[in-house]
């Protein structure tokens, strides 16, 4: 399997834009999931609690999708083998 090629613009980057975007999106979803759980626990409004619980579940599903795609990229050697200089 071929190793992913970095564009000229990304030669100094540790990972390419797509992998960075997957990692960043996963981080955002995990952070949102934590906050939504906190908001759900703090609110006295049952309607708001349901909304935050639903958002939390949606973020969990998004995190599963992103994690699965990251696993595919790792399996397909779309990450550089050596992430050091």
C-alpha positions in Angstrom: 0.0 0.0 0.0 1.2 3.5 -0.9 1.9 6.0 1.8 -0.1 9.2 1.5 1.6 12.0 -0.3 1.6 15.5 1.2 1.1 18.5 -1.1 3.8 21.1 -1.3 1.8 23.4 0.9 1.6 20.6 3.6 5.2 19.3 3.5 5.9 20.8 7.0 2.6 19.5 8.4 2.7 16.3 10.5 -0.6 15.1 8.9 -2.4 16.1 5.8 -5.5 18.3 5.8 -8.0 15.5 5.6 -6.5 13.6 8.6 -6.2 16.9 10.5 -9.9 17.7 9.7 -11.0 14.2 11.0 -9.0 14.6 14.2 -10.2 18.2 14.7 -13.9 17.2 14.1 -13.6 14.3 16.5 -12.1 16.6 19.2 -15.0 19.1 18.7 -17.6 16.4 18.9 -16.1 14.9 22.1 -15.9 18.4 23.7 -19.5 19.1 22.7 -20.6 15.8 24.1 -19.0 16.6 27.5 -20.6 20.1 27.6 -24.0 18.8 26.5 -23.9 16.3 29.4 -23.0 19.1 31.8 -25.8 21.3 30.5 -28.3 18.5 30.8 -27.3 17.8 34.4 -27.5 21.5 35.3 -30.9 22.5 33.8 -34.1 22.3 35.6 -36.1 22.5 32.4 -37.1 19.0 31.2 -37.4 20.1 27.6 -33.9 21.5 27.6 -32.6 18.3 29.3 -34.1 16.3 26.4 -32.5 18.5 23.9 -29.1 18.3 25.5 -29.4 14.5 25.9 -30.3 14.2 22.2 -27.4 16.4 21.1 -25.1 14.3 23.3 -26.3 11.1 21.6 -25.9 12.8 18.1 -22.3 13.8 19.1 -21.6 10.2 20.2 -22.8 8.9 16.8 -20.6 11.5 15.0 -17.6 10.5 17.1 -18.2 6.8 16.2 -18.3 7.7 12.5 -15.2 9.9 12.7 -13.3 7.2 14.8 -14.2 4.6 12.2 -12.9 6.7 9.4 -9.7 7.5 11.2 -9.2 3.7 11.7 -9.7 3.2 8.0 -7.1 5.9 7.3 -4.6 4.2 9.6 -5.3 0.7 8.1 -4.9 2.1 4.6 -1.6 3.8 5.5 -3.0 7.3 4.9 -0.9 8.6 7.9 2.8 9.1 7.6 4.7 6.2 9.4 7.1 8.6 11.0 5.5 11.7 12.6 8.8 13.1 13.8 11.2 15.4 11.9 
